[in-house]
Amino acid sequence: MTAIQACRTEALGGHVERCEDCGALRYHYHSCRNRHCPKCQTLAKERWLAARRAELLPVGYFHLVFTPPHQINALAQGNPRALYALLFQCVADTLIEFGANPRWLGGAIAATLVLHTWGQTLSQHLHVHALVAAGALAPGGHWITSRRGFLFPVTALSPVYRGKFLAGLKQLFSAGKLKLAASTAPLADAIAQRQFFNTLYDKSYVVYAKRPFAGPEQVLDYLGRYTHRVAISNNRLVSCSNTVRFRYKDYAHGNRRKILELEPAEFIRRFLLHVLPSGFMRIRHYGILANRAKCQKLPLARKALNHQSAPKTPEPESVEAFWLRVANLDIHQCPHCKAGRMRVIGPIQSPRARAPP
């Protein structure tokens, strides 16, 4: 919260620019670069997407969403690192297992998983988005193409995913790796814990398969919208005074657009539910895209698809080039006279030694 509050203010320092022609001054303050800040992710997202272009395969892609029951929300609030990692592992293991099964594909899949923890109203809604290539790399080196419009049956994925998740959760309990706060303290009792698991076994573990993407470019468009998204962006805010009002989609009533009003403390509480543990990676790659395997397996997949050369990964895009491409904006042009160039004439000293972490 300190980082977001200080972002692009004098608290982080900056520099002063002057127009060569008209002499107009412009003050630039540094950004916080915190990954939860709604103002600091655009350039990072674009650079990340540029790197991913070199890893996309020339095939269709499927989009699946894995959701655990809301009964684990309280446990996740107290143990985010353990529960989020378990969710990633169970989704990945389920997809890899189905991909290796000759009944469905019989090879190594290419999958990217993205963790989201929020719903439209900033409530806690854990789910993992999975982007999976339409096929797999066979042990013999050839590419196995999935059936048209079909990857894996969601009715078969759901029970396997549930079994893996509950087995992993039991291991966390038995190993004493879960911290129990006031709301979850009763789970320390063996009988209460057994009842809790019985409840979880009765709940549905939603696996939702969306319409497959037509090709790699659609995948990139999707990734651009989802990978570096934070719980709420500035453009959803309507007003911030005695209360905070923001727009949301009511999925339960035909995606109707509505406005929710919250007390400031409640708004901040909901926002902070979605701050990730330090260093936790919420975008992960599996199968032939896994970091330890892609150097060897990705070229094999391209060869099997008769697509020998991978797209070259471009050099990291500068801030100037990014704004010129995305918004057709020359950030060095004077905003007053529209003719002169802005030149840095000096720093704005920060009262603190460095930016917030």
Buried (B, 14 or more C-beta within 10 A) or exposed (E): EEBBEBBBBBBBBBBBBBBEEEEBEBEBBBBBBBBBBBBBBBBEBBBBBBEBBEBBBEBBBBBBBBBBBEEBBBBBBBBBBBBBBBBBBBBBBBBBBBBBEEEBBEBBBBBBBBBBBBBBBBEBBBBBBBBBBBBBBBEEEBBBBBEEEEBBEBEBBBEBBBBBBBEBBEEBBEEEEBEBEEEBEEBEEEEEBEEBBEEBEEEEBBBEBEEBBEEBEBBBEBBBEBBBBBBBEEEBBEEEEEEBBBBBBEEEEEEEEEEBEBEEEEBEEBBEBBBBEEEEEBBBBBBBBBEEBBEEBBBBBBBBBEBEEBEEEEEEBEEEEBBBEEEEEEBBBBEBEEEBEBEEEEEBEBEEEEBBE
